[in-house]
Amino acid sequence: MAGNVKKPFKTLAVRYFADEKTSVFSVGDAQGACVDPYEDSIAWILLAVYGIPDGDELLDDNGVYDFSSATLMGNISICHIPRSLIINLDADPYSVCDSVSGDLEAMYSVFTEYEEIIDDLLDDIFYINEIELKPEYTGMGYEKILLQQLPSLIIKAIRVFPAIMLYFPRPLKYDEYELDSATMDIIRHRLEYANRNTIDPSDDDNISYFPPKHDLSEKDINYVLGRRNAGSTVPESHRDKSLYRLYKSCGFSELGKTGWLYKKTITIYS
């Protein structure tokens, strides 16, 4: 068991690194014009994990953190989706997630299917992208320790309580289905035509549009766009069972048979 493995570090430190945010606007711009709900509302958060040698102190005599003796063990990457803020900015959370990445689109798609379970916790969603430790520190139980501490780490980093967290263990070499190249070409052509006309309908250089010879299903279009199809599941044979065991041991539950794991953390301090 990982808990019985001798750990090289009994003390860990987690540092929060944030991208510098710059707002540029004119004095004549409307209020709120410096924020784009499709780019600025969602925040990717990177947490760096360090091991502290026994007996070492991170704080120097001036009260400044000194990591010169610490060992970088890995990183935790998460994403904060402030649903209420996005709605208040007059944007659609699903569209915002879809514009950012396929993973976030899939996450919000799952939420809409299971809103009876988590609807009261959708104001602040935290998507766990990955907990990545260097190979020499895996299998020692550090991943479980970090996962259990993650709600508190988020509070310390950005002053937001993660009422709900979601994670999707990557399937093992699994594709739901594949499209033939001709169908994919038709879908790409149709999407390019739609995008060009959305940007500038009067552009004379727009690509020509030709009606497809056959109907295109929503499932096929989603496949090309990298979107999740409603009701899709991950077969048991293609699951990374060690990851499922890890997350479920930390209180995560699966949403149906979707493969997506979630945890309500609102009660850990009550």
N, C-alpha and C positions, 0 to 999 in steps of 0.2 A: 504494500500500500504506500501511496505517495507520502502520507503523513508520517510514516516510519523512516523515510529516507533522510539521511543526515544532510541538513541544509547548510551550505557554505555561509549564508547570511541569516542572522536572527532578526535583523533590523532592515526594513525597507524604507525608501523614500521615493515619493512620486512627485514629479514636477510638471506643471502645466505650461505648455507653450502655445501661445496664441498668435495668429497672423496679425500684423499691424493693420488697423482699419483706418482708411482715409476717406473723408467725404469732401467732394468738390461740388460747389454750387454757386449760382449767381445770386446777387442780392434781390433780383427780380423774380426768382423762382418761387413757385407755390410752396406752401408749408408741406413738409414731408417729401419734397422732390428729391432730396439727397438719399432716399432709401428706395431700393428696388426690391419689392417683395419676392421677386423670383431669383435674386442673387444674394441679398443681404440678410434675409430672415433666417436662413438655415446656417448653422455654425458647425463646422468640423473641429473637433477638439483632439489634440494630441497630448497624451500624458506619457512622460518618460519615467521608467522604473529603474531605480538604483538599489544596489546592495551596499549596506554600510558595515564595514569591518567591526567586529566586537571591540568595544572600548573607544571607538572614534566618536567625535562630536561634530555634527554638521555646522553648528554655529561657531563662528570665531569670536574673538574677544570683543569685536565691535557689533556683534549680533547679526552678522551677515552670513548667509549660507555659503559654505565652501565645499564643493563637490570634488575637489582634487584627489581625495583618497577614496571616493566612492567608485563603484563599478557599474557601468550602464548594463542592465540586464535585458532591456527590451522596451517595448512601447505598448500603450493602449490607445486605440483610435476609436472614437465614438462620434455620433452626430446628434445634435440637438435640433428637433423640429418643434418650434413654438406654435402650435396649431392656432391658439386664440389670437396671437399676434398676426399671423398670416391672414386670418379671416378679417381682423380689424383693418388690415392694409388693403382690404377689398380684393383679395386673391383667393384662389381655390387651392387648399393644401395638397390635393392629389396632383393638380397640374404643376405645382411648385416642385413636389417630390419627383415627378416624372421628368421635369426639365433638368434636374440635378444629376440623377443617376438611375440606372435600372434597378439597383438594390433598393433605393428609397421608394421607387414606384411600386415594386413588389411588396414592400413592407406596408405601404398605405393601402394597397389593394387588399391585403389580408385583413387589415383593420376594418375595412368597410364590410367584409364578410362576417366579422365576429364582433360587431359593435355592441351587441347585447352584453358581451362580457366586459368590454373595456371602454364603453362610451363615456363613462364618468371620469376617465383618466386620460382623455385625449388632449388636454391643454398643453402638456409638455411631454413629448415623446423622445425617448433616447434610443437610438439605434446603435447597437454595439457592432462596429465593423470587425474588429479583431483584437485579441490579446496575444501579442507576439513576443515571445521570449527567445533569447539565444538558445541554441540546442543544449548547451551545457547546463542550462537552468530549467529545462522542461522535465516533467515527470517527477518533480520533487514536491509538488503540492502548492507551488507558488501561484499557479493559475487560479486555483480555488480561493486562496487567500485574497488575491487581488479582486476577483469577481465578487466576493462577499463584501469587500470594502468599497466597491465602486460607487454606490450611492453617496457615501460620505465624501469620497474624492471629488465627485461632481459638485456637491454642495460647496466644498472648499474652493474649487476652481472657478465656478461661474455664478455662485449664489442662487442656484435654481435646484429645487428638490426634484429628483427624477421619479415621479410617481409611478412610471411604468418604463420598463426597458425591454427591448426586443433584440433577438439574435437569430441568425439563420446559419446553422452548420452547413458548409458547402457539401453538396452531394458528391459521391465518389464516381467520377467518370460517367455522368448520367445526362442524357439528352432526352427530353420528353418525346420529341419527334424531329424530323428533318424535312425541309422543303426541297423540291426540285429547283434547279437553277433558273429555269424559265419563269416559274411563278415568282421567285425572289426578284428577278429582273423587272417584272411587271410592277410589283409592289414598290420597288425603289424608284422606278420611273414616275409612278403616280404620286408618290410622296414628294419627289423633287419638283414636279409640276405644281403641286399644291403649295409648297413652301415658297417657290419663286413668285407665284401670283399673290400670296399673302403679303410678301415684302413689297412688291410693286406691281399691281395689276396692270399698269399701263406700259410696262417695259416691253418694247418690241422684240427684245432678244430672248424673251421667255421660251423655254423649250416647248416643243409641240406636244400636245396631249392626244393620245390615241386610246379609245375605249378598249379595255382588255377583252379578249375573246371569251373569257370565262369569269364567273363570279369569284371574288376573293373573300374568304371568310375572315371574321375578326380574329380568329385564332392564328391564321397565317400572317395577318398584318402585325399582330402583337409579337409574333416570333421574329420578324424582321426588325421591329423596333426595339427588341429586347425587353418587352413588357411581359408581366406575368399574366397568364390566362386564368380567369376566375375558376375556382374549384380545383386547381391543379394541386397534386400531392407528390410527395417524394416516396418512392417504394422503399420498403424496409431494407431490401438487399443493397441499396445504394446509399445508405446512411452511414456517417462516421459515428458509430455507436459510442466511442470513447468520449466524443464531444457532448453527445446527448446525456450521457451519464454524468459528466462534469457539471453541466448547467442544471440538470434536474436535481443534483445533490445540493445545489445552491438555491433551490426554491423555484426554479423555472418550470413552467408547464407548457405543453404543446397546444397550439390552436388547431383543434381538429386533427387531421392527418396531413396538414400543409407542410410540416417540417419546421415551421417557425415557432420559436420558443419565446415566452414572455414571462415577466415577473412584475407583480405589483409590490412596490417597496414602500408604500405610504405609511406602513405601521411600524417600521423598524425602530422609531424613536418614541413610540407611544407606550 
